[in-house]
Amino acid sequence: IINLCGKTDLNELKNVFLTSKLVIAPDSGPTHMAAALETPVVGLYTALPPQYTGPFGQVDNCINAYPRALNIYFSKTTQQVPWRFRIKKDKMMEIITTDEVLDKVKEVLK
């Protein structure tokens, strides 16, 4: 495991993804870049559902913690908010557990 957050430019990041077996990242440019390069992605989604903003062709590889975030921060369900309702709160990634990520990684790498 190598954490390269904030340590690469886009070209370097592309080259890393071309040789990676898997990329784990939140809803951000790197998930889309890795998916475009056909590198498996585990996307971490809390601000919006991956069905709307997930990496093309790999939405099923995403952890969708958006419903939990809605409940935690607003006591609402996905049916109670507009389809593009974005959550912006501190420490949202903490909603996703390490076990969830490890389970998804195992599933994607099978």
C-alpha positions as CSV (number, residue, x, y, z in Angstrom):
1,I,0.0,0.0,0.0
2,I,1.4,3.4,-1.0
3,N,-0.3,6.7,0.0
4,L,0.4,9.2,-2.8
5,C,-2.2,11.8,-1.7
6,G,-0.9,15.2,-2.8
7,K,2.5,13.9,-3.9
8,T,2.0,13.5,-7.7
9,D,1.0,15.6,-10.7
10,L,-1.6,14.3,-13.1
11,N,0.9,12.7,-15.4
12,E,2.7,10.9,-12.6
13,L,-0.7,9.9,-11.2
14,K,-1.7,8.4,-14.5
15,N,1.6,6.4,-14.6
16,V,1.0,5.1,-11.1
17,F,-2.6,4.0,-12.0
18,L,-1.3,2.2,-15.1
19,T,0.8,-0.1,-12.9
20,S,-1.6,-0.3,-9.9
21,K,-3.7,-3.4,-9.1
22,L,-6.3,-1.2,-7.3
23,V,-7.1,2.4,-6.4
24,I,-9.0,3.4,-3.3
25,A,-10.2,7.0,-3.3
26,P,-13.1,9.2,-2.3
27,D,-15.4,10.8,-4.9
28,S,-12.7,12.7,-6.7
29,G,-10.8,13.0,-10.0
30,P,-8.5,10.1,-9.2
31,T,-11.4,7.6,-9.2
32,H,-12.4,8.7,-12.6
33,M,-8.9,8.7,-14.0
34,A,-8.2,5.2,-12.7
35,A,-11.5,4.0,-14.1
36,A,-10.7,5.5,-17.5
37,L,-7.4,3.7,-17.5
38,E,-9.3,0.4,-16.6
39,T,-7.6,0.1,-13.2
40,P,-10.0,-1.3,-10.6
41,V,-11.3,1.3,-8.2
42,V,-12.9,1.1,-4.8
43,G,-14.7,4.5,-4.5
44,L,-15.6,5.9,-1.1
45,Y,-18.9,7.8,-1.3
46,T,-20.5,9.9,1.4
47,A,-21.3,13.3,-0.2
48,L,-23.4,12.0,-3.1
49,P,-24.5,8.5,-4.2
50,P,-22.1,6.8,-6.5
51,Q,-24.9,6.2,-9.0
52,Y,-24.7,9.9,-9.9
53,T,-21.0,10.6,-9.7
54,G,-19.2,7.3,-9.5
55,P,-16.4,6.1,-11.7
56,F,-17.7,5.0,-15.1
57,G,-18.2,1.3,-15.4
58,Q,-17.2,0.7,-11.7
59,V,-20.1,2.0,-9.7
60,D,-20.7,-1.4,-8.2
61,N,-17.1,-1.2,-6.8
62,C,-18.1,1.8,-4.7
63,I,-19.0,1.9,-1.0
64,N,-22.2,3.9,-0.8
65,A,-22.3,5.5,2.7
66,Y,-24.5,8.4,1.4
67,P,-27.7,7.0,3.0
68,R,-25.9,6.7,6.4
69,A,-24.5,10.2,6.1
70,L,-28.0,11.6,5.3
71,N,-29.3,9.8,8.4
72,I,-26.4,10.9,10.7
73,Y,-26.3,14.6,9.6
74,F,-29.9,15.3,8.7
75,S,-32.0,12.4,10.0
76,K,-33.3,12.0,6.4
77,T,-33.5,9.2,3.9
78,T,-32.6,9.3,0.2
79,Q,-36.3,9.6,-0.6
80,Q,-36.6,12.7,1.5
81,V,-34.0,14.8,-0.3
82,P,-33.6,16.0,-3.9
83,W,-31.6,13.6,-6.1
84,R,-28.6,16.0,-6.2
85,F,-28.5,16.9,-2.5
86,R,-24.9,17.1,-1.6
87,I,-23.6,16.6,2.0
88,K,-20.7,18.8,3.1
89,K,-19.6,18.0,6.6
90,D,-16.3,17.4,8.4
91,K,-15.0,13.9,8.9
92,M,-17.5,12.3,6.6
93,M,-15.1,9.5,5.5
94,E,-15.1,8.2,9.1
95,I,-18.6,6.9,8.3
96,I,-17.0,4.2,6.2
97,T,-15.4,1.5,8.2
98,T,-12.1,-0.2,7.6
99,D,-13.9,-3.5,7.4
100,E,-16.2,-2.2,4.7
101,V,-13.2,-1.2,2.6
102,L,-11.3,-4.4,3.2
103,D,-14.5,-6.4,2.2
104,K,-14.9,-4.4,-1.0
105,V,-11.2,-4.7,-1.9
106,K,-11.4,-8.5,-1.5
107,E,-14.6,-8.5,-3.7
108,V,-13.0,-6.3,-6.4
109,L,-9.7,-8.3,-6.5
110,K,-11.4,-11.7,-6.9
